[in-house]
Amino acid sequence: MEYTNKKERSFKRFLKSFKFAFQGLKYAFTYEQNMVVHILITILVIVAGIRLDISTLEWLFCFIVIGLVIATELINTSIEAVVDLVTEEKKALAKIAKDTASAAVFVFALIACFIGVVIFVPKIIALF
C-alpha cells in the first residue's frame, strides 16, 4: 500500500513536535478546568509523598497514575475538540464520544484515588 502524503523525517521536525506538544499542554492548562484540579492534586500528592517519606515503589505508582490521569484528560480534550469541529449540532453519537472520553478520565481518576488511599492512609494513621 502506498501512502502519497508521506511526512519527511528531520531533526527540525522532531524539535517542532515538542513545541506543538507544549502548546497542547498550555491550552489544556489554560482552558480545561479539570486539568487545574489534576495539577493541584498532583502538587498535594508530591508534598504528601515528601512529607510522609513514601518509598521508591510508591513514588513510581504515584507518578504512573498521575501521568495516566493527565494524559487521559488531554486525550479527552482532543476528542471533545474533534467532535466540536465535526458538528455543532447536538447529536447522540457526539454525546457518546464526549461522555465516554470523559468516563475514561473518571475511571483513571478513581484508580488514582484508590492507589492514593492505599499508599497514604496507612502513613497518615501511623502519625497518630
Secondary structure, 3 states (H helix, E strand, C coil): CCCCCCCCCCHHHHHHHHHHHHHHHHHHHHHCHHHHHHHHHHHHHHHHHHHCCCCHHHHHHHHHHHHHHHHHHHHHHHHHHHHHHHCCCCCHHHHHHHHHHHHHHHHHHHHHHHHHHHHHHHHHHHHC
